[in-house]
Amino acid sequence: MTFLPAKEQLAIIERGVVDLVDREDLEKRLEKSRATGTPLRVKFGIDPSSPDIHLGHTVPLRKLRDFQRLGHRVIVLWGTATAMVGDPSGKNKTRPALTREAVEANKQTYREQIGAVLDTDNIEERENGEWFHEQSFMDCITLASRYTVARMLERDDFSKRYKEQRPIAVHEFLYPLLQGQDSVELQCDVEIGGSDQLFNLLVGRDLQGQQGQTPQICLTLPIIEGLDGTQKMSKSLGNYIGVQESSSEQFGKVMKVPNDLLEKYFTLLTDVSNERIAELVGNPLEAKFALAHAIVADYHGEDAATAARKEYDRVHQQGGLPDDLPEFTVPSDQLKDGVIWLPAAMTFAKLCASNSEGRRLVQGGGVRIDGAVMKDPKHGLAPGDYVLQVGKRKAAKIVVAGA
């Protein structure tokens, strides 16, 4: 393997990084790696606490891909043990622990999705259950003896909760030690994590030093905000863009990214050059189209990105309908006097939240049936096929079943 010069590698590695502990040491290791032809061992731990990933999860995965493309050895460590403990990093309360069965199920679906970013045929996969599930309680005591409570309280979320007299369970102090011990077991050169993980990564650096290993480089990346522009991207908050969403869904959601987040999204979620990003962000609309194209092309290909743009233009600029309308079948037992009232059909098709909201939308003239505006909220749909449209952005096909 022929490696790029260390400074060229650093320029790629440092893009979008928050913390790098420490840069000088990393440059020396890259130089040694190039001289000896030996790749660095780069670790990223994933606690499979949920089955699906969104673009926020891909930020560290993309940095792993940078290391992978530079010729280094990427280690994906599945937290099959630590996910059962629960880490509150970035939160103000303990994250719920999971069962082994839930962890394994989440791992399988999560693994399929990270293949959209990483070359999974060329990664080293490990599980920290390999060592932790075999250890005794006394092994845990020995590990706990390597850190003090005072050091643990240096972690920001622990410190805040302690000062506010909110509970901190003893097992939460163990989580950073478990994550740090992972680095000892894997003898890694670099560990990647979110910016809320810096403390845990530094614990690994300390534990490696205690065991006579060369302490790892700690590299953290930003936590990306969702489409609301303020909260961390999260499925539960509904402000996310899913990795497995369709090309049209992804494109449409990216077009909603707040203007002040465009540069951050470009930097962390695409390979668009810094020079090109600087050119684009001065024109937010052009930038959003370019960002949407880049993201959709990454996950669905260039052709899909081009098609998604055309569909977006047709739906949002020309008042057309999307190609992939969701379809809902109203069973016959939902009919009254042989029909289903229009507001009820809209609620059934998830085009509105309630029948009362549906009535207001109909009375306001914002509802169409097969292209025709309907203003009578008492209009009934007899058995048959219909296309319901609410405004310019919501539409669905309704099949009203006969008796």
C-alpha positions in Angstrom: 0.0 0.0 0.0 1.4 3.4 -1.0 0.2 6.1 1.4 -0.2 9.8 0.6 2.2 12.2 2.4 1.2 12.8 6.0 0.2 16.5 5.4 -2.0 15.6 2.5 -3.7 12.9 4.7 -4.1 15.4 7.5 -5.9 17.9 5.2 -8.5 15.2 4.4 -8.8 13.9 8.0 -9.2 17.4 9.6 -12.1 18.4 7.5 -15.1 19.1 9.8 -13.3 17.9 12.9 -14.0 19.5 16.3 -11.3 17.9 18.6 -8.0 16.3 17.6 -5.9 15.1 20.5 -3.3 15.5 19.5 -2.6 16.7 15.9 1.2 16.6 16.1 1.2 13.0 17.3 -1.2 12.0 14.5 1.1 13.6 11.9 4.0 11.6 13.3 2.0 8.4 13.2 0.9 9.1 9.6 4.6 9.6 8.6 5.6 6.4 10.3 2.7 4.5 8.8 3.8 5.8 5.3 7.4 4.9 5.9 6.7 1.4 7.1 3.6 0.7 4.9 1.6 -0.2 8.1 -1.9 1.2 8.3 -3.2 2.9 11.4 -5.9 1.0 13.4 -9.0 3.4 13.5 -11.8 2.5 15.9 -15.4 3.6 15.9 -17.8 2.1 18.5 -21.5 1.7 17.7 -24.0 0.9 20.4 -26.9 -0.5 18.3 -29.5 1.2 20.4 -31.9 1.7 17.5 -32.5 -0.2 14.2 -32.4 2.7 11.8 -29.8 5.4 11.0 -30.2 8.9 9.6 -27.7 11.3 8.1 -26.7 12.5 11.5 -25.3 9.0 12.2 -23.3 9.1 9.0 -21.0 12.0 10.1 -18.5 9.8 11.9 -19.0 7.0 9.3 -17.9 9.4 6.6 -14.7 10.2 8.5 -14.1 6.5 8.8 -14.5 6.3 5.1 -11.8 9.0 4.7 -9.4 6.8 6.7 -10.5 3.8 4.7 -9.8 5.5 1.4 -6.4 6.6 2.7 -5.5 3.0 3.3 -5.9 2.6 7.0 -7.6 -0.2 8.9 -11.1 0.7 10.1 -12.5 -1.2 13.1 -16.2 -1.1 13.7 -16.8 -2.2 17.3 -20.3 -3.2 18.0 -21.2 -2.4 21.6 -23.1 -5.6 22.3 -22.1 -5.2 25.9 -22.1 -1.4 26.4 -25.5 -1.0 24.7 -26.8 -3.1 27.6 -25.4 -0.5 30.1 -26.6 2.8 28.6 -24.5 5.9 28.1 -26.1 9.3 28.9 -23.5 11.3 26.8 -25.1 14.6 25.7 -28.2 13.8 27.7 -29.4 14.8 31.1 -30.6 11.3 32.2 -29.6 7.7 31.8 -30.2 6.1 28.4 -32.3 3.0 28.8 -30.3 -0.3 28.7 -31.3 -2.9 26.2 -31.7 -6.7 26.2 -29.2 -8.9 24.3 -32.0 -9.8 21.9 -32.8 -6.2 21.1 -29.1 -5.3 20.6 -28.6 -8.2 18.2 -31.7 -7.3 16.2 -30.7 -3.7 15.9 -27.1 -4.6 15.0 -28.2 -6.6 12.0 -30.3 -3.8 10.5 -27.8 -1.2 11.4 -25.0 -3.1 9.7 -26.9 -3.3 6.4 -27.3 0.5 6.5 -23.7 1.4 7.2 -22.8 -0.3 3.9 -24.3 2.8 2.2 -21.2 4.7 3.5 -18.4 2.2 4.3 -16.9 -0.6 2.3 -18.0 -3.3 4.7 -16.0 -5.9 2.9 -12.8 -4.2 4.1 -13.5 -3.4 7.7 -12.6 -5.3 10.9 -15.8 -6.0 12.9 -15.6 -6.8 16.6 -18.0 -7.0 19.5 -17.1 -5.9 23.0 -19.2 -8.7 24.3 -16.1 -10.8 23.3 -14.3 -9.7 26.4 -16.9 -8.2 28.7 -19.4 -11.0 28.7 -16.7 -13.4 29.9 -15.4 -11.2 32.8 -16.3 -11.5 36.4 -17.5 -9.0 38.9 -14.0 -8.7 40.3 -12.7 -7.8 36.9 -15.2 -4.9 36.9 -13.9 -3.8 40.4 -10.3 -3.9 39.0 -11.3 -1.7 36.1 -13.2 0.7 38.3 -10.0 1.1 40.5 -8.2 2.8 37.6 -10.2 6.0 37.7 -11.3 8.4 40.5 -14.7 9.9 41.1 -13.2 13.3 40.8 -12.0 12.5 37.3 -15.4 11.2 36.3 -17.1 14.4 37.5 -15.0 16.3 35.0 -17.4 15.0 32.4 -19.8 17.8 31.6 -23.1 16.0 31.9 -22.0 14.3 35.1 -20.9 17.6 36.6 -24.1 19.4 35.7 -26.3 16.6 37.1 -24.2 16.5 40.3 -24.5 20.3 40.8 -28.2 20.2 40.2 -28.6 17.3 42.6 -30.0 15.0 39.9 -29.3 11.3 40.3 -26.2 9.6 38.7 -26.3 5.9 38.9 -23.0 4.1 39.8 -23.1 2.0 36.6 -23.0 5.3 34.5 -19.4 5.9 35.8 -18.5 2.5 34.5 -19.5 3.2 30.9 -16.5 5.5 30.0 -14.2 2.8 31.5 -15.8 0.1 29.4 -15.4 2.2 26.3 -11.8 3.0 27.2 -11.1 -0.7 27.9 -12.3 -1.4 24.3 -9.4 0.7 23.1 -7.0 -1.3 25.2 -8.3 -4.6 23.9 -8.1 -3.5 20.3 -4.8 -1.6 20.6 -6.1 1.1 18.3 -4.2 4.2 17.1 -7.2 6.4 16.6 -10.7 6.5 18.0 -13.5 8.5 16.3 -16.7 9.8 18.1 -19.1 12.6 18.3 -18.1 15.8 20.1 -20.2 14.6 23.1 -17.8 11.6 23.4 -14.5 13.4 24.0 -14.4 12.5 27.6 -14.9 8.8 26.9 -12.3 8.8 24.2 -9.8 10.5 26.5 -10.5 7.7 29.1 -9.4 5.2 26.5 -6.2 7.2 26.0 -5.5 7.1 29.7 -6.2 3.4 30.1 -3.9 2.6 27.2 -1.1 4.6 28.8 -1.7 2.7 32.1 -1.3 -0.6 30.2 1.9 0.4 28.5 0.3 1.0 25.1 0.8 4.1 23.0 -2.2 6.3 23.8 -4.7 6.7 21.0 -5.5 9.8 19.0 -8.9 11.2 19.9 -10.9 12.7 17.0 -14.4 14.1 17.5 -17.0 15.4 15.0 -19.9 17.8 15.4 -23.4 16.7 16.3 -25.5 17.8 13.4 -28.8 19.7 13.8 -31.9 18.4 12.1 -34.3 20.2 9.8 -35.7 22.4 12.5 -32.3 24.0 12.7 -31.9 23.8 16.5 -32.4 20.2 17.9 -30.0 17.3 17.3 -31.1 15.3 14.3 -33.4 12.6 15.7 -36.1 10.3 14.4 -38.1 10.9 17.6 -38.2 14.6 16.9 -39.1 14.1 13.2 -36.3 16.4 12.0 -34.2 13.8 10.3 -33.3 12.6 6.8 -33.2 8.8 6.7 -30.4 6.8 4.9 -33.0 4.4 3.6 -35.6 7.0 2.5 -36.5 7.2 -1.2 -34.6 9.6 -3.4 -37.6 12.0 -3.7 -38.1 12.0 0.1 -34.4 12.8 0.7 -34.4 15.5 -2.0 -37.5 17.2 -0.6 -36.2 17.1 3.0 -32.8 18.5 2.0 -34.6 21.5 0.4 -35.9 22.3 3.8 -32.5 22.6 5.4 -32.1 26.1 7.1 -29.8 28.4 5.2 -27.4 28.8 8.1 -26.8 25.1 8.2 -25.9 24.7 4.5 -22.2 25.0 4.9 -22.2 22.5 7.8 -24.3 20.0 5.9 -22.0 20.3 2.8 -18.9 19.8 5.0 -20.1 16.9 7.0 -22.5 15.1 4.7 -20.9 15.4 1.2 -17.5 15.3 -0.6 -18.1 18.7 -2.2 -14.8 20.7 -2.1 -14.4 23.5 0.4 -13.8 25.9 -2.5 -17.1 24.9 -4.2 -19.0 25.1 -0.9 -17.7 28.7 -0.5 -19.1 29.5 -3.9 -22.5 27.9 -3.3 -23.5 29.2 0.1 -23.8 32.7 -1.2 -26.9 31.6 -3.1 -29.0 29.5 -0.7 -31.4 28.2 -3.3 -28.7 27.0 -5.7 -26.8 25.6 -2.7 -29.9 23.6 -1.6 -30.3 22.1 -5.0 -26.6 21.2 -5.1 -26.7 19.7 -1.6 -29.8 17.7 -2.3 -28.3 16.3 -5.5 -25.0 15.4 -3.8 -26.8 13.6 -0.9 -29.3 11.7 -3.1 -26.5 10.7 -5.5 -24.5 9.3 -2.6 -27.3 6.9 -1.6 -29.2 6.3 -4.8 -26.9 7.3 -7.7 -26.6 10.1 -10.1 -29.7 9.1 -12.2 -31.9 9.0 -9.2 -30.7 12.4 -8.1 -31.5 13.9 -11.5 -34.9 12.3 -11.5 -35.6 13.5 -7.9 -34.8 17.1 -9.0 -37.3 16.8 -12.0 -40.0 15.4 -9.7 -39.3 18.2 -7.1 -39.7 20.8 -9.8 -42.9 19.3 -11.1 -44.5 19.0 -7.7 -43.3 22.2 -6.1 -43.0 24.6 -9.0 -45.6 23.3 -11.5 -48.2 21.9 -9.1 -47.9 18.3 -10.3 -48.1 15.1 -8.3 -45.2 12.9 -7.2 -44.7 9.6 -9.0 -44.8 7.4 -5.9 -48.1 8.3 -4.3 -48.8 6.4 -1.1 -51.9 4.2 -1.4 -54.5 3.6 1.2 -57.5 1.1 1.0 -60.6 2.1 3.0 -62.3 -1.2 4.0 -66.0 -1.5 3.5 -66.8 -1.5 7.2 -65.6 2.1 7.4 -68.4 3.2 5.0 -71.6 4.8 6.2 -74.6 4.8 3.9 -72.2 3.4 1.2 -69.7 6.3 1.4 -66.8 7.7 3.5 -67.0 11.4 4.1 -64.1 13.4 2.6 -62.6 14.6 5.9 -62.6 11.1 7.2 -60.9 9.8 4.1 -58.3 12.5 4.4 -57.6 11.5 8.0 -57.5 7.8 7.0 -54.8 8.7 4.3 -52.8 10.7 6.9 -53.3 13.9 4.9 -54.6 15.6 8.0 -54.5 14.9 11.8 -58.2 14.8 12.4 -61.6 15.0 10.8 -62.1 18.6 12.2 -58.8 19.7 10.5 -60.0 18.0 7.3 -63.2 20.0 7.4 -61.3 23.2 7.8 -59.0 22.3 4.9 -61.9 21.5 2.6 -63.8 24.7 3.5 -60.6 26.6 2.8 -60.5 25.3 -0.8 -57.2 23.5 -0.4 -58.4 20.0 -1.2 -58.7 18.4 -4.6 -60.2 15.1 -5.7 -58.7 13.9 -9.0 -57.6 17.5 -9.7 -61.0 19.1 -8.9 -61.3 21.5 -5.9 -63.8 20.3 -3.4 -65.3 22.8 -0.9 -68.1 20.6 0.6 -66.9 18.9 3.8 -70.0 16.6 3.6 -68.9 15.2 0.2 -68.9 11.4 0.3 -66.6 9.0 -1.6 -68.4 5.9 -2.9 -66.4 2.7 -3.7 -63.7 3.4 -6.3 -60.2 4.9 -6.8 -59.4 8.5 -6.1 -56.4 10.8 -5.8 -56.7 13.2 -2.9 -54.4 16.3 -2.8 -54.0 18.7 0.1 -52.2 21.9 -1.0 -49.2 21.4 -3.3 -47.2 19.0 -1.1 -49.5 16.3 0.2 -51.3 13.7 -1.9 -52.4 10.1 -1.7 -54.3 7.5 -3.7 -57.5 6.2 -1.9 -59.2 3.0 -2.8 -62.6 2.8 -1.3 -63.6 -0.8 -1.1 -67.1 -2.0 -2.0 -69.4 -4.1 0.1 
